[in-house]
């Protein structure tokens, strides 16, 4: 089949949204170009795969992976499904660069776009190149090939990572526009948060669209004949630690998407994202991050079970970047005791801050709410540090960006849990890529993130653009 790299026209308003900064960046060559590994020689398949499933643990560096693996062992859950894949016959693994067009440290929009269109994009843009081109996203290509398409995320379904497979916008925060494109480009099933970006007047333009807003509605509508949109919260879905029974888990959404898409005779392309792993790491919230990573791994297990002994499906499991580089840093028995303390956490930082706002907003009520969520009682010295950071807005950390209520709370809890973070930001770390199934055979040991796009195209029987 011929190559594909269609460029979509955008409105003048969208182009103006790029701004002078984008135009300047477009004129600058990437300083990272010489660092890239050579592109793999993907062999276009004469018999294309039927399905592609692309799974993203957003913000997961090896620190987050390791901590989740440790927690699984601590809870008696055994090794992770992802780790089990590494010992499965036919699995290929790679280490992957994560940079964007304009720097070593990427954001999710640029990283997702590297997969979605095969080009390095400036941070903040979605499939919108530095020279203002709009390459065709992978789900649009899949739809043109007759495939069904799907997006699943615990973040807003209009957020950067799901958007990177379907949308073209100069700024990732144009989520109303992303919602419109998602529906106009006829994604068959999209499940996640982000209801605020799908007003009734937009939904009314798509009469063959079913909308589920709870776990029960999702179960009831999964096998509907029309397209299915799941909107389970106004913003992001809740962290796994806080998730009510009425909200489907990532594994629930994954199974529903597979049940819906497997009925497509011509197959499907599906992206599944554990989006809130990244958010918890930004907050230096170790427990929130760990338990969302464990839930992401349960979704991996559901996908592996669905694939079974099929020989027509390519599975890719990876991360877009690392966030905050967490790790257990206490030695020997102290480390064991502190990790046991970590395991007793029952709520995320998001829940703690939301619950605190319902109180009289004193330092005592803040400390009590923290204890409710973490089972940790801060010392008098730690309480004084928290008061100065959260109430008096004093800088506590010599590293300027590590100041703030959430980061200070994360650092104080590290005294008890042993899990410390580098910063509240993404990092330039390489990430893991695991792939199995037809089309993964030529995966080399070290790749650039843009190399996964032509890998998917070749698996679909499409020649990658030059």
C-alpha positions in Angstrom: 0.0 0.0 0.0 1.1 3.6 -0.6 2.5 5.8 2.1 0.3 8.2 4.1 1.1 11.6 5.6 -1.9 13.8 4.8 -1.8 17.3 6.1 -5.1 18.7 7.3 -6.0 22.4 6.9 -6.8 24.2 10.1 -8.7 27.4 10.7 -7.1 30.8 10.8 -7.9 30.9 14.5 -5.9 27.7 15.1 -3.0 29.0 13.1 -2.9 32.2 15.1 -2.9 30.1 18.2 0.6 29.0 17.4 1.9 32.5 18.1 5.2 34.1 17.5 7.0 31.6 19.8 5.9 28.7 17.6 7.0 30.6 14.4 10.4 31.2 16.0 10.8 27.6 17.0 9.9 26.5 13.5 12.9 28.4 12.1 15.3 26.7 14.5 16.8 23.3 13.7 16.5 20.7 16.5 19.7 20.6 18.6 18.9 16.9 19.3 18.9 15.7 15.6 22.4 14.3 15.7 21.6 12.3 18.8 18.9 10.2 17.3 19.5 6.5 16.6 19.1 5.4 12.9 15.5 4.6 11.9 14.8 0.8 12.0 14.2 -0.9 8.7 10.5 -1.8 9.2 9.3 -4.4 6.8 5.8 -3.6 5.5 3.7 -6.6 6.1 2.2 -8.4 3.1 -0.5 -9.7 5.4 -1.3 -6.7 7.6 -2.1 -7.2 11.3 -5.8 -7.1 12.2 -5.4 -5.2 15.4 -3.0 -2.8 17.2 -3.2 -2.1 20.9 -0.9 0.7 22.1 -0.7 1.0 25.9 0.8 4.0 27.7 1.7 4.4 31.3 2.0 8.1 31.3 4.9 9.5 33.2 6.2 6.1 34.2 10.0 5.9 34.6 11.7 2.8 36.0 11.4 4.2 39.5 7.6 4.1 39.3 7.6 0.7 37.7 9.9 -0.6 40.5 7.8 0.8 43.3 4.6 -0.7 41.9 6.4 -4.0 41.4 7.5 -3.8 45.1 4.0 -3.0 46.2 2.5 -5.9 44.3 5.0 -8.2 46.1 4.2 -6.6 49.4 0.4 -7.1 48.8 1.0 -10.7 47.7 -0.1 -10.0 44.2 3.1 -11.5 42.6 5.0 -10.1 39.7 3.4 -7.7 37.3 1.8 -8.7 34.0 4.2 -6.3 32.2 7.2 -7.9 33.8 5.8 -11.4 32.9 5.7 -10.3 29.3 9.5 -9.9 29.3 9.9 -13.6 29.8 7.3 -14.5 27.1 8.6 -16.0 23.9 8.5 -13.6 21.0 8.6 -10.4 23.1 10.9 -7.6 21.9 12.1 -4.9 24.2 13.7 -1.5 23.5 15.0 1.5 25.3 13.5 4.6 23.9 14.5 8.3 23.7 11.8 10.7 24.9 12.8 14.2 23.7 10.6 16.6 21.8 11.5 18.9 18.9 12.5 21.8 21.2 14.2 20.1 24.1 15.5 17.1 26.0 12.5 17.1 28.3 9.2 16.4 26.6 5.6 17.0 27.5 2.9 14.4 26.8 1.6 16.3 23.8 4.9 16.2 21.9 5.7 12.6 23.1 2.3 11.3 22.1 2.5 13.1 18.7 5.8 11.3 18.0 3.8 8.1 18.1 0.7 9.6 16.5 2.3 11.1 13.4 6.0 10.1 13.5 7.4 13.6 13.8 9.1 15.5 16.6 6.7 18.2 17.7 7.4 21.2 20.0 6.1 20.8 23.6 2.5 21.9 23.9 1.4 21.0 20.3 -0.5 18.0 19.2 0.4 16.7 15.7 1.2 20.2 14.7 4.7 20.5 13.4 7.1 23.4 14.0 6.6 24.5 10.4 2.8 24.5 10.9 2.0 21.3 9.1 -0.7 18.9 10.4 0.3 15.3 9.7 -2.5 12.7 9.6 -2.8 11.1 13.1 -2.6 7.3 13.3 -6.3 6.7 14.1 -7.4 8.7 11.1 -5.1 6.5 8.9 -6.6 3.4 10.6 -10.1 4.7 9.9 -9.2 5.3 6.3 -8.0 1.7 6.1 -11.4 0.5 7.3 -10.4 -0.2 10.9 -12.4 0.6 14.0 -10.7 2.9 16.4 -10.7 3.5 20.2 -9.3 5.6 23.0 -9.3 4.8 26.7 -7.8 7.0 29.4 -8.1 7.7 33.1 -7.3 11.3 32.2 -9.7 13.6 30.2 -10.3 11.8 26.9 -9.3 15.2 25.3 -6.0 15.3 27.2 -2.7 15.3 25.4 -2.0 11.5 25.1 -5.4 10.4 23.7 -5.5 13.5 21.6 -2.1 12.6 20.0 -3.7 9.6 18.2 -6.6 11.6 16.7 -6.3 15.4 16.7 -4.3 18.3 15.2 -4.1 21.4 17.3 -1.3 24.0 17.8 -1.9 24.0 21.6 -2.9 21.0 23.7 -5.2 23.1 25.9 -7.6 23.6 23.0 -9.6 20.6 24.4 -13.0 21.8 23.1 -11.5 21.6 19.6 -10.0 18.2 20.4 -13.4 17.0 21.5 -14.9 18.2 18.2 -12.2 16.5 16.2 -12.6 13.2 18.2 -16.3 13.1 17.3 -16.0 14.4 13.7 -13.2 11.8 13.0 -15.6 9.1 14.2 -13.7 7.3 16.9 -15.8 4.2 17.6 -15.2 4.1 21.3 -13.7 6.7 23.6 -13.7 6.2 27.4 -12.4 8.4 30.1 -13.0 11.8 31.8 -13.5 15.2 30.3 -17.3 15.6 30.2 -16.9 19.4 30.5 -15.5 19.4 26.9 -18.6 17.7 25.4 -21.5 20.0 25.9 -25.0 18.8 24.9 -25.0 20.9 21.7 -21.9 19.1 20.5 -23.2 15.7 21.4 -26.5 16.5 19.6 -24.6 16.8 16.3 -23.8 13.1 16.5 -27.1 11.2 16.6 -25.5 7.8 16.3 -23.5 8.2 19.5 -24.3 6.6 22.8 -23.0 8.3 26.0 -22.2 6.4 29.2 -21.6 8.3 32.4 -21.2 5.4 34.9 -19.9 1.9 35.2 -23.4 0.5 34.9 -24.2 2.5 31.8 -20.9 1.4 30.3 -21.7 -2.2 30.9 -25.2 -1.7 29.4 -24.0 0.2 26.3 -20.7 -1.7 25.5 -22.3 -3.8 22.8 -24.5 -1.0 21.3 -24.4 -0.7 17.5 -23.5 3.0 17.4 -20.3 4.8 18.5 -19.8 4.9 22.3 -18.5 7.8 24.4 -17.8 7.2 28.1 -17.6 10.4 30.2 -17.1 9.4 33.8 -16.1 12.7 35.4 -16.2 16.4 34.5 -12.4 16.4 34.6 -10.0 13.5 35.0 -11.2 10.2 36.3 -10.4 9.7 40.0 -7.2 8.1 41.2 -7.6 4.4 41.9 -7.2 5.0 45.6 -10.2 7.3 45.5 -12.4 5.8 42.7 -16.0 5.2 43.6 -17.7 2.0 42.6 -19.9 3.9 40.2 -16.8 4.9 38.1 -15.2 2.2 35.9 -11.6 1.3 36.5 -9.0 1.4 33.7 -9.3 -2.4 33.5 -13.1 -2.1 33.2 -12.8 0.4 30.4 -10.2 -1.7 28.7 -12.4 -4.8 28.7 -15.3 -2.8 27.4 -13.3 -1.3 24.6 -12.0 -4.7 23.5 -15.5 -6.2 23.7 -16.8 -3.4 21.5 -14.0 -3.3 19.0 -13.5 -7.1 18.6 -16.8 -7.1 16.6 -15.2 -5.1 13.8 -14.5 -7.5 10.9 -11.6 -5.5 9.7 -10.0 -5.1 13.1 -9.1 -2.0 15.1 -6.4 0.3 16.5 -6.8 1.1 20.2 -4.8 3.4 22.5 -5.1 2.7 26.3 -3.6 5.2 28.8 -3.0 5.2 32.5 -3.0 8.9 32.6 -2.9 9.7 36.3 0.4 8.0 37.1 2.0 11.1 35.7 -0.3 13.4 37.7 0.5 11.7 41.0 4.2 11.9 40.2 3.9 15.6 39.5 2.4 16.0 43.0 5.1 13.8 44.5 2.3 11.6 45.7 3.9 8.2 45.9 0.8 6.2 46.9 -1.4 7.7 44.3 1.2 7.0 41.6 2.0 3.4 42.8 -1.6 2.2 43.0 -2.5 3.8 39.6 0.5 2.0 38.1 -0.7 -1.3 39.6 -4.1 -0.6 38.0 -2.5 0.1 34.7 -0.7 -3.3 35.0 -4.1 -5.0 35.6 -5.2 -3.5 32.3 -2.1 -4.9 30.7 -3.1 -8.3 32.1 -6.6 -7.9 30.6 -5.2 -7.2 27.2 -2.8 -10.1 27.3 -5.7 -12.4 28.3 -7.8 -11.1 25.4 -4.9 -11.6 22.9 -4.4 -15.2 24.2 -3.0 -17.2 21.3 -4.1 -14.8 18.6 -1.5 -14.2 15.8 -3.1 -11.1 14.3 -2.5 -8.5 17.0 0.4 -6.2 17.7 0.7 -5.1 21.3 3.0 -2.2 22.3 3.4 -1.2 26.0 5.4 1.9 26.9 5.6 5.3 28.6 5.8 8.7 27.0 8.4 10.0 29.5 9.4 9.7 33.2 8.1 12.1 35.8 9.8 13.2 39.0 12.1 10.1 39.2 10.8 8.6 42.5 12.5 5.8 44.4 12.8 4.1 47.7 15.9 5.5 49.3 16.1 3.9 52.8 18.4 1.0 53.4 17.8 -2.5 54.7 15.3 -3.0 57.5 14.5 0.7 57.6 13.5 0.5 54.0 11.2 -2.5 54.6 9.5 -0.7 57.5 9.0 2.5 55.6 7.6 0.7 52.6 5.1 -1.0 54.9 4.1 2.4 56.1 3.6 3.4 52.4 1.3 0.4 51.8 -1.2 1.7 54.4 -2.1 4.8 52.4 -5.7 4.8 51.4 -6.1 8.2 49.6 -4.4 10.3 47.0 -3.0 13.9 47.6 -5.9 15.1 45.4 -8.4 13.6 47.9 -6.4 15.1 50.9 -6.5 18.6 49.4 -10.1 18.4 48.4 -11.2 17.1 51.8 -9.1 19.8 53.6 -11.0 22.5 51.7 -14.2 21.2 53.4 -12.7 21.9 56.9 -12.0 25.1 58.8 -8.7 25.2 56.8 -6.4 25.4 59.8 -3.0 23.6 60.1 -4.6 21.2 62.6 -7.3 20.2 60.2 -4.8 19.8 57.4 -2.6 17.5 59.5 -5.7 15.5 60.6 -6.8 15.1 56.9 -3.3 14.0 55.9 -3.4 11.3 58.6 -6.8 10.1 57.4 -5.5 9.6 53.9 -2.0 8.2 54.7 -2.2 6.8 58.3 0.9 9.0 59.0 1.0 11.4 61.9 3.5 14.2 61.2 5.9 15.3 63.9 5.8 18.7 65.5 8.9 19.7 63.4 7.2 18.4 60.2 4.0 20.3 61.0 5.9 23.5 61.4 7.6 22.9 58.0 4.2 22.3 56.4 2.7 25.4 58.0 5.5 27.6 56.7 5.2 26.1 53.2 1.5 25.8 52.8 0.2 28.7 54.9 3.0 31.2 54.9 4.2 30.4 51.4 7.8 30.3 52.5 10.4 28.5 50.3 11.4 25.3 52.0 13.6 23.7 49.4 16.7 25.2 47.8 15.5 23.8 44.5 13.0 26.5 43.6 10.6 24.3 41.6 10.4 21.8 44.5 8.6 24.3 46.7 4.8 24.3 47.1 2.3 22.5 49.3 2.2 19.2 47.4 5.9 18.8 47.0 6.5 19.8 50.6 4.0 17.2 51.7 5.6 14.6 49.5 9.0 15.4 51.0 7.7 15.2 54.6 6.0 11.9 54.0 9.2 10.6 52.6 10.6 10.8 56.1 8.1 8.0 56.9 7.8 6.1 53.6 11.4 6.3 52.3 10.0 7.3 48.8 11.5 10.5 47.6 11.2 12.4 44.3 13.6 14.5 42.2 11.3 17.3 41.3 7.7 18.0 40.3 8.6 17.9 36.6 9.1 15.4 33.7 12.7 14.2 33.2 14.8 13.4 30.1 15.1 9.7 31.0 14.8 6.9 28.5 11.8 4.7 28.8 10.9 1.0 28.3 9.2 -0.3 25.2 7.7 -3.8 25.2 6.2 -5.3 22.0 4.8 -8.6 21.0 3.0 -9.9 17.9 3.3 -9.5 14.2 5.1 -6.3 13.3 7.4 -6.3 16.3 10.1 -8.6 14.9 12.4 -5.8 13.8 12.3 -3.8 17.0 16.0 -2.9 17.7 17.3 -2.4 21.2 17.5 1.4 21.2 15.0 3.7 19.4 13.7 7.2 19.1 10.1 7.7 20.1 9.2 8.7 16.5 10.1 5.1 15.4 7.0 3.5 16.8 4.8 5.3 14.3 6.3 3.7 11.2 6.4 0.4 13.1 2.6 0.6 13.4 2.2 1.7 9.8 4.3 -1.2 8.5 2.3 -3.6 10.7 -0.9 -2.2 9.0 0.6 -2.8 5.6 1.3 0.9 4.9 4.6 2.3 3.8 5.9 5.0 6.1 6.4 8.5 4.7 9.9 9.5 3.7 
